[in-house]
Amino acid sequence: MRTRLGCLSHKSDSYNDFTAILPDKPNRALKRLSTEEATRWADSFDVLLSHKYGLAAFRAFLKTEFSEENLEFWLACEDFKKTRSAAKLASKAQRIFEEFIDVQAPREVNIDFQTRELTRRNVQEPSLSCFDQAQGKVHSLMEKDSQFLTSALPQDLPHLSQAFKSFYKGQGGVTAFHTFLKTEFSEENLDFWLACEDFKKTRSKTKLASKANRIFEEFVQSEAPREVNIDHETREITRKNLSGATSTCFNEAQAKTRTLMEKDSYPRFLKSASYQDMTKQATSRGISKRSHT
């Protein structure tokens, strides 16, 4: 994904390669976007959203990721807040809810069950702030994506996607990552991923069914005690898969959770003090072993 916005870190006076993520006929002014303007987007997601070219670039990128509904919902909320007519407020609120928030909405955004239900209640007596919590959640999701795309990570860090594939195979790495996730109160994502890995090793059909139900009830179903953040469609596909449980019935949900960790918490972990300490200790041990050989 970083290559799609690689032009953001290109050290030139203008972004001649910016068209790689834009529609077929981009605005000429956008192609002359200055380095100084674009680099400010990495400093603040709100700066990106307030810049018309930043907004255009981000929307074009989201289209390549098939997730432009997040930005469209955010923009719809911003427009909604400008509504002055009480009659229009109610009809606008209903349209936004039906298009973006409701279960199986045509452009459903990825928010948790509690936020969806809170918004549903708010829409019954609409005010300018009735979408604030849902908009805030979507804003946070987009902000994490934009930081991952526009921030220049230190060059000596491994390529994130490849590193993540290797990292979760090492027990020491998984333990360190799990400890880090606990500090962010999001260890359920890794615990679910590990539960799925263990589930795939099950050979008994009887145990397969009971394990599948336990995992679904703990992590996947709405309001599960350790509910992971997946969309309604993935949740329902997983629910249907349980009726004839196989070792692959959690594959789609597991992949969504892994992608979330890879884009979100794993890059932060690589920058954390705990990761830096771990690499220093590993380096020290390596030096010590070499000195005794």
N, C-alpha and C positions, 0 to 999 in steps of 0.2 A: 504493500500500500504506500510505503514511503516514496517509491519511485513515481507514483502518480502526482505527488506534490513536491517532487525533487526540485522543481524549478524554484521553490520558495527559498532554498538555500544556495541557489546559483549566484555567484558573486559577479554580477554585471550590473550595468546601469538600467537595463530593462529586461523584462522576462519574455524573450522571443519565443521560448518553448512553452509558454503558458497555455497555448492552444491545445496541448495534449489532453487536458481535462475539461475543455470547454466545448460548447456546441459547435456545429460545423462552421458557422459564420460569427465568430466572436467580435465584440466591439473593438475597433481599432485602438481606442484609448486604453482598453484593458491590456492589450499587447505591449503598451508602453509603460505599464505600471512600474514605478520606481522600486528599487531594492529597499529603500528606507521604509516606504509605505507597507510593503508586503511583510518585512521582517517584524513589524509591530504586531502582526496577527499572531505570531508565536508568543508574544508577551501577554496578550489578553484576548480571550475568545470574544468578549463583548466588543472589542475594537474591530475584530473580523466581521461580526454581525452588523455593526454600524457602518461599515464601509461597503458601498454598493458593489465594488469589484470583488471584495472579499466574500460578500454574500453570494455573488454570482459564481465565484470559483468553488465555494464550499457546496453550493447546490449542485453544481456540475459533478463534483466529486461524489456526493451522496447518490446521484443517479447511477454512477458506475457501481455503487455498492447496493443498489436497489433499496435504499433507506431514506429517500428524500421526503417521505411522509413526516419524519421527525422535524425537519426544518419547516415544512409547510404548516404543520400544526403550530409550531412556535410563532410563525408569522401570522397565522390566523388569530392566535391569542392576542398578539400585539395590536392587530386591527380591531379585535373585539373590545379591547380596553378603551378605544377611542369612541365607542358608541354612546350617544347621548339620549337617544329615544328609548324609553322603557319598553315600548312595543317591539322595537327592533332587537333590543337586548335579548328578550326571551326567544325570539325566532332564530337569532344568530347562535345563541347558546345551544339550542337544540340541534341545529345543523352541524355545529362543530363536534358536539358529543356523538352524533350518529355517524359522522364521517371518520373520526379519529379515535374516539375513546371506547365506544360500546364494544362488547364482545363480538368478534367477527365483523367489525366495521370494515368498510372497503379499503380504508387506509389506516388500519389500526396501528397505533404507536405502542411501543413496548414499555408498559408501566405495570406496577404490581396491582394485585387484587384490591388492596385497601385503598390505594389512590383512586382506582377506577370507581369504587363504590362511594367514596367521599365526593368525587366529582359528580356522580349521578345524583346524589342528594342535593348538592349545590345548584345543579341545573334546574331543579324543581322550583327554587326561589332564586333566580339568577341575579347576580350582581357583577360588577366589573372584575371582581377578584375570584369568581367561582372556578376558574381554571388555573389559579396560581400554583397549586401544589403539583398538578399534572405537568404544567409548563416548566416548573422548576426541575422536575425529575428528567424531563426530556432535554432540557438545557444542559443538565449535568452529563447525560449520555453523550450529547454532541460535543460538549467541551472536552471530554476525555478523548474522543476520536480526533478532534482537531489538534490537541496537544500531541497525541501520538504521531500525527502526520506532519506537523510543522515544527516540532522541537528537534533540534539537532542533538542526538545522543552522543556521548563521547565516542570517538572513533575506535577505541580499544575494546568497547563492549561488543559481545557477539551479536550477529544479526538476530533480531528478536524471535522471528518465527522459527528459525533453525535451532536457536538456543533453547527455546521452550520445549521443542520436541526432544532434545537431548536431556534437558534439565529434569523433567519429571520421571526419567528412567532411573535416576540416581537417588537412593534412599536418603542420603544426607541432604541433598538438595531439596527433596520433597519436605523433609522435616523442617528445614530452615524456612521454606516458603510458607508452610503451614503456620509456623510461629508468627511470621510476618502478617499473614491474613487474619490471625486472631487479634492483632493490634488494630485492624481495620474492621473488625466485626463482620468478616465476610468469608470465614473459613468453610461455610457450608458448600461453596462452589467446589473447592478442592475435595472436600469429604464426599460430595456426590460423585465427582469424577473418579475418585478412588473406589467408591462402592461399585460403580459401573465396571471398572477394571476387574474387581474381584468377582462380580456377577458373571462376567464372560467366561470365567474359569469353571463355572458350575457344570457338572456333568449329569447329575440326577435331575430328571424331569420334575419330580415332586418338589425338590428343593428349589428348582428354577422358578416355579410358580410362586412359592411362598416368599422367596427372596425378592422377586419382582414386585410383589404387592407391598412388602416392607419398604423398599426403596421409593416406590411411588408415593406412599403415604407419608414418608418422612421428608422427601425433598421436592416432589413434583406437583402434587395436587394443590389446588387453591387453598390457601391458608394452612399449608403443611407447617409443622413446627420449625422446619429448617428450609423453607421454600426457596428454591433458586429462581433467579430472574430469567424466565423464558417466556416467549410469547404464547398467546392462547392457542394458536394453531399447533405448535409443537407439543404443548401440553395435551391437547386432544388426540393427536396422533399417538402419543405415548400411551394414553389411556386405552385407546383401541388395541394397541399392540399387546397389552396385558391379557386380552381375552384368549390369545394363543401365544403365550410367552415363549420367546426364543432368546438365545444369547445376544441377539442384536436389537432387542426391543427398545433399548434406551439410547441407541446410537445417535439419533438426531438431537435429543436433548443433551446428551453428553457433549456432542460437538459444539452446540450453541454455548454451553457453559465454558468449554475449553477456550473458544474464541473470545469470550468475554474476559477470561483471565489473561489470555495472551495479549489482548489490546489494552487492558486496563490495569490490573493489579501487578502483573509480572513486570512491565516496564518500571513501575514505581519501586518494586522490590529490588530491581537491579541498581537503583539509585540510593537505596536505603543503607543506613549505617550497618544493619545486620548482615547484608550481603557483602559490603565492603570488608567488614571484620572477618567474614567467612573466607573470602578470597585471600586476605592477608595471611590468615592462619594456614591456608592450603599452600600458599607460596612459601611461607616460613618452613613448613614441614618438608616441602620439596627441596629447599636449599639445605636443610639439615641432613636429609637422606643422602644428597649428593656429596656433602662434605665428609660423610663417613664411609664412602665407597672408594 
